[in-house]
């Protein structure tokens, strides 16, 4: 398809919203912190007020078909968040992986005159125009994850940090290998779909982080985000490399296949880092009896946060912990590194692959 003190840093309608791109102002000493205290009262009051029932709003929702654990969790998180509010009517259209069908579905929501739209497009560029139609019709669009290229096509973008995922994975692998005294390591990278910008961002972050330790990727291959491809690609890489020190697999869903190939090959001389933060991966990390030692998050809880943002925008409210009266235009969620030391905290946020 999150080291994250930032994930717990912002209240959204009284609920927690991680915002890696939004950083609270820091104070360097106690007097300065005391001086800023009076401003906190209105923010706290706003946070409580945001939870209270307000004007009834209809929020439309469109996303790809749930043929992948992460996407299935996106739909569930959106529906669950909407159900928390008595003033929200959740209007989800049929999920689809067909571009034209998604465009038609979004057009039906525009015609229904919903108060706000949350759209995770199959392809941001191809759905850009229909999102612009919604905005031109006065319907604010919360663009989830895959970004529309035209900023006039969305009111707010909310998504994960693909580059940050790679950085988090690279630092975990780099530091672990350095601490072990490994020189000239064999590091493999199993991507999702190599042609996607999100994959390229993840790979760049990974390479940049490894470079700080003097390391680089030995071999890289994409596995198409599927279990079957994960098995095939991992098998090929294991046969091609008789010695491996570390593997980063971009996606925990395809990681099921990757881990199956590793088990079949009887290899355990290396450690592996996953990606996205599935519950399956977290349980493996918690058990600590295999090669998977960490995963870096790209949490589908962002869909629930997008629904809450849509509600605030439609009701003309801001975010409780911010002094500004408007919801920000862009929110990037941070990527946490989940290990056996902190996995218990993140397990409730995991999705089933």
N, C-alpha and C positions, 0 to 999 in steps of 0.2 A: 501499500500500500503501500526522553522527557525527563537529570540531576535535579531535581526539580523542586527546589524550594519555590520556584516561580509558578509551578502548577497550582500551588495552594495559595497564591498571593493575592487573588482578586475575588471579591464577592460579586456575583451576578444574580440579581434578584434574590439575594440572601444565600445563594448557592455558590460553591467554589468554582472559579474559572481560572485555569493557568494561563498566563499570558507572557510568553518569553520575550515578546517585542515591547512590552510595556513594563517599565521599571519604575518602581516607586522612588520618590526622591529620597536621597540618603542624607543623614546628618552625621557630622564628624565628632560631635561632642554632646554631652547631656544638656547643657543650656539650650542649644539649638533645637533639640528634640522637644524640650519643654515649650519653647517659643512657638512651635508649630502646633501644639496640642489643641488650641481652640478651634482650629479648622477641622478637626476630626469629628466633632459633634454632628455637623450637618451631614457628613458622609455616612456616619453610623445611622442617623435617622433615615437617610435616603435608602440605605441598604434594607432596613426594616420595612419601609414603605413600599419598596419594590416587590416584596413578598405578598403584600395585601392585595386582595382581588381589586382589579381596576376595570377599565373599559373592556368589554368583550371584543376579542379579536379572532379572526380566522387566519390560521397560518397554513399555507400550502407547502407541501414537501415533495421533492422529486429526487430520486437517486437511482443509480444502476441496479440491475438485478442482483439478488443476494446469492451469487454463485461462489462466494469466497467468504471465509469466516469474518474477515474485517468488515466487508460491506454489509453482511447480515447484522453485525453488531452496530453499524451506523444506523440502520433502520430502527433497531430496537431502542437504542439510546435516544433517538429523536422522539419516538412514540412515548417512551417512559417519561421524558422531560415534559412533554406537552400535558401528560396526564396529571402532573403535579399541580396544575393551575386550573381553577374553576372558570377562569375568564378566557381560556384558550380553547378554540375548536380546531382540532388537528385534521387537516384535509390532505391526506397522502394519495398520490396517484400511483397507478400500477408501475412498479419498478421495471426497468427494461435496459438491455444493453444495445438496443437499436437507436441510433442517433435520431432518426426521423420520428420514431415513436415517442422519444423523450421530448422532442420539440413540440409535438402535438399535445402531449400531456401537460406541459408547462403552459401552452396556449389555452388549454381548457381551464387552468387555474386563473389565468389572466381574465378570461371571459367570466369566470365566477366571481371576479372582483374581490379576491381574498385581500386581507389587510397587509400581509407580508408573505414573502416567499423564501424558503430555504432550498437551495439547489446545489446538489453535488452532481456536476455534469459528467457524462461519460467522457466528453472532450470539451474543455473550456472554450477553445476557439470555435468549434462548430455550434455550440449553444450560445455563443456570445450575443447573437442578434436577437434571439427570443428573450434573453435576460434583459437586453436593452429595451425591448418592447414593454416589458413589465415596468421597468423604471420610468419610461416615458409615460406610462399609464398611471403613474403615481403610486405604484406598488413597490415598496422597498425590498430589495433582494439581498439576502444574506448568502454570499457565495462561499460554499463549503469546500475546502481543500483544493480541488483542481480549479485554478484561477481563470476567470474570464480576462482576456487580454485588454479589453476596453474598460477603464475604471468607471465610465459612465454606465456600465452594465450592472453595477452592484453598489449597494449602500455600504456594506461592510464585508470584508473578506476575513474568514477564520479558517485556519488550517495548521497542519503540522510543519515541522522544520526538517525537510529532507536532508539538507546540507548538515544540519545539526545532528541528525541520526548518524551520518557517516563520521562526523567528528567524535561523537560519543563512543562509537564502536572502535574507531582508530586509537583513541586515547586508552581505552580499556586494554586493547590488544598490545599496543605499544608499551604501556607501563608494565603490564604483566610479563612480557618478554624481557624487558630491561631488568626487572626485579629478579628474574630467573637467570640473568646473565647470558641470555641467548644472543649470539651475534649472527648476522646474515641469515635471518629466519626465512622459512618458506611460509608465506602468507597467501591464502587463497580467498577469493571473493566470489560469492555466488549471488548474482544480481537477480532482480525481478525481470522486467522487460527492458532490454538495453537501450531501445530507441526512445523511451519516455524521458522527458526532462527531469521528472522526479527521481528516476534511477540515476541519471547522469549527475544530479545534485548530490545524491547519496554517495556515489563513487568519488566525486571530487572532495567531499568532506572527509571521507575515509583516507584518501591519498594525502590530503593536506595534513591531517593529524598524524599519520604514520611518519611523514617526512620530518616532523619535529623530533622523532626518536632515531632518525637516520635509517628508517625502514621504507620499504615499498612493496606493492602487491606483486607477487610472483606470477600468478595466473588468475584470470578473471573470465567468468562465463555466466550467461544469463539463463534463468530457469522458468521464465514466463509466469511466475506467481502460482504455479500448480504443483500439487503433490507429485504427480507423475513425472513432470519435468525435473522436479527437485531430486527425485530418485535417480533419474537417468544422468543428469549433469553431475551429481555428486559421485556416482559410480565411475564416470569417465575421469573425473579429477583424481579420485583415489587411485585409479589404475595408473594414471600418468605420473603421479608423485609418490614415490616410495617412502619419502619422509616429509611430514607436514608439521608445522609448529602451531598454526592457528588458522581458523576459517571464520570469515564473516558472511553469514547468510542474511540477505536483506529482509526476508519475509518469513514470519513464523508459520504461516499456512503452508508454504512450500517446504518449510523446515521439517515438516512431518516426513516428507519424502527423503529429504537430505539425511535425517537421523536414521531412517530405515536403511538407507544405503550404507551408512557408516557401521551400523550394527551388523548388517549382512557381511561386510568386509572384515569384521573383527578388528577394526582399527581404533586405537585409543591413545596414541602417542601425542595427540594435539588437544587443544581446547577450542571451543566454538562459541561465537556470539550470535544471537538471533536478532530479529528486527520486528517491531510493531507491538510486542507485549501481549501475546496470547496467553490465556490461562494454562494451556497445555505446556507451553515453554516455561512459564513460571513454576508449575509443579515439578517439572524436570530439574529446574535450577534449585528448587527447595530440597528435593531429594538428594541432589549432589552425588549421584551415582553413575553419571555419564559424562560425555564430553561437553555438553552444553553448560556453560558457566555464567552466562549473562545474556540479557536481551536489552535492546535500546528501544524506547517506546515511540509509538506513533498512534496514540490512543483514539479509538472510535468514540470515546466520550465527547469528542469535539462536536458530534452531531447534537447531543443534548444541550451543549453550550450554545450552539447555533440557534436552536429553538428558543432558548431563553433570551438570546440577543434579539431575535426577531420580535419577541413579545415586547421587549423594552422599546425597540425602535417604533413599533406600531403604536405603542401607548405614549410615545413622546418622552420617554424617561432616559436617564443616563445610568451608568454603572455605579453601584453603591459606594465603592471604595475610591472612586475618582471624584475630584472636585468639579470637573466639567459636567455640563448638563446633557451632553450627548454621548452616545455610544461611539467608541473609536472607529475609524475607517478601516483599520487593519489590525488583526491580532494573530501573532504567530506563537503557537504553543511550543514550549521547550521539550527536548527529548531527554528523558531520564535513563540512567543506566541501572538496570535491575539485577542485583546479585543475591546470593543466599543471605547476605546481611540485611537487606531491606525488602526482600520479596514479599514478606507478610503484609507490608503496608500497601503494596500495589495489587495483590491478588484480587481484591474486590473489583478492580477496574479491568481485569483481563477478559478477553473474549474467547469463546471456544472455537478452535480451528475445525 
